[in-house]
Amino acid sequence: MSNKQLRNVVRLVHLAIAVLIGAFAYSPLRLNDTFAAIVQLIVVPVLIVSGIVMWQQPLVIKWLNRGRSQEQQKTT
């Protein structure tokens, strides 16, 4: 996956999750305990991680490639 594709996927995930948080904040769904738990335990952490990945993408790519290069060195 190229850097541009990764950036686009992370951006789409980030925007979709932001829409869920907006729905939580401005709709009567916030009164639903199940939806509130999903937002607090899943949606917010994923939003934070996707934001960090977009912010620090070069370091994340380097970290991911480092793991691959170590696997390739072991197999050769």
C-alpha positions in Angstrom: 0.0 0.0 0.0 1.4 3.3 -1.0 1.7 6.3 1.3 -1.1 8.1 -0.5 -3.4 5.2 -0.2 -2.7 4.8 3.5 -3.2 8.5 4.1 -6.6 8.3 2.2 -7.8 5.3 4.1 -6.8 6.7 7.5 -8.4 10.1 6.6 -11.7 8.3 5.6 -11.7 6.3 8.9 -11.0 9.5 10.8 -13.9 11.4 9.2 -16.3 8.5 9.5 -15.6 8.2 13.2 -15.9 12.0 13.6 -19.4 11.7 12.1 -20.2 9.0 14.8 -19.1 11.4 17.5 -21.2 14.2 16.0 -24.2 11.8 16.0 -23.5 11.0 19.6 -23.2 14.6 20.6 -26.2 16.1 18.7 -28.8 13.3 18.7 -30.9 11.5 21.2 -28.6 8.4 20.8 -26.5 9.7 23.6 -29.2 8.6 26.0 -28.8 5.0 24.8 -26.3 3.3 27.2 -25.1 0.8 24.5 -24.3 3.5 22.0 -22.5 5.6 24.7 -20.4 2.7 25.7 -19.4 2.0 22.1 -18.5 5.6 21.5 -16.4 5.7 24.7 -14.6 2.4 24.4 -14.2 2.0 20.7 -14.9 5.1 18.7 -12.8 7.7 20.7 -9.7 5.5 20.9 -9.8 4.7 17.2 -10.3 8.4 16.4 -7.2 9.2 18.6 -5.1 6.6 16.9 -6.1 7.6 13.4 -5.3 11.2 14.2 -1.8 10.3 15.5 -1.2 8.1 12.4 -2.1 11.0 10.2 0.1 13.4 12.2 3.1 11.1 12.4 2.7 9.1 9.2 6.4 9.1 8.2 7.4 7.6 11.6 4.6 5.1 11.4 5.7 4.0 7.9 9.3 3.7 9.1 8.2 1.6 12.1 6.1 -0.7 9.9 8.9 -1.1 7.4 11.4 -1.9 10.1 9.4 -4.9 11.1 9.3 -6.1 7.5 13.0 -5.6 7.0 13.8 -7.7 10.1 11.6 -10.5 8.8 13.3 -10.4 5.4 16.7 -10.6 7.1 15.7 -13.7 9.1 14.5 -15.5 6.0 17.6 -14.9 3.9 
